[in-house]
Structures are given as C-alpha cells and as structure tokens.
C-alpha cells in the first residue's frame, strides 16, 4: 500500500507528457513506416504536355503562382 494517494506524475510532468506525446508518436511511426516499407518498389508515371489526361503542371503554359 505504498501507492495510496500519490499520483504517478506531478502536474507539470503530466502536462509535458501530454504536450509531447503526439509529435513524438508521429515521428516514431514515420521512421518505423519508412523502415518497414523501404523495399516497396514504386513506379512514377511520366507525363508529357501532349497527353490527354496529363496534370496541369505538365502544360507549357502553366504558371506557378
């Protein structure tokens, strides 16, 4: 019965943990996902401006704003 009435963390440590938990989890899972899926081969389509379904950034008249 040593734990009676004592919080696991004081208020400032709980607040720090709550503030940092999401960014740390996102970074960890991003690195984990990059490591796990590093062997997946990807193919990128090559578009030319003359293709019918080409995205607008392939057009010669496309101006970045």
N, C-alpha and C positions, 0 to 999 in steps of 0.2 A: 504494500500500500504506500509506496514511495511517491506515487504519481498523483495523489489526491490534491486537487486544487491548483496544480501547476500547469500552465499552458506549455505546449511543446515549444513554441517560439514566442518571443515577445512581439508587441505590436509593430515595431519598426522592422523586424526581420520578416514578419508575415507580409507587410506591405512591399518590401523589397522583392521578396519571392513572387508575389502576385504581379508586380510590375515587370519582372524579367522573365517570367515563365513562358509567355507566348513567343517573344523574339528568340529565346534560346531554343525552344522546341522547333520553331520554323527553320532555324539554321541547322540544327542537328538532323532533322528529317531531310532537308535539302541535300546535305552532304551524304547522308545514308542513301537517298534515292539516286544520286549521281554515281555512287559506288556500285550499287546493286545493278543498275541498268547501263553500265558503261559499255557492255558488249553488244548492245542493241544496234543493229545497222540501220541507218536512215538513208532514204533517197530523197533528194531535193529536186523538185521539178524545175526545169529550165524554161522560162517563158521568153518569147520574143514579142515585139510590138505588133507583129503581123498576125499573131494568133487571135482567134475569136474570143476565147474565154480568159485572156491574159488579164491580170490585175491592173488597175490604173497606173501603178507606179512604173510599169514597163513601157508606158506610152512615151514617145519622144516629146510630146507637148505637155507632159505632166510637170507642174511646177510645185516644188515644196514650199509650204507657207510657214 
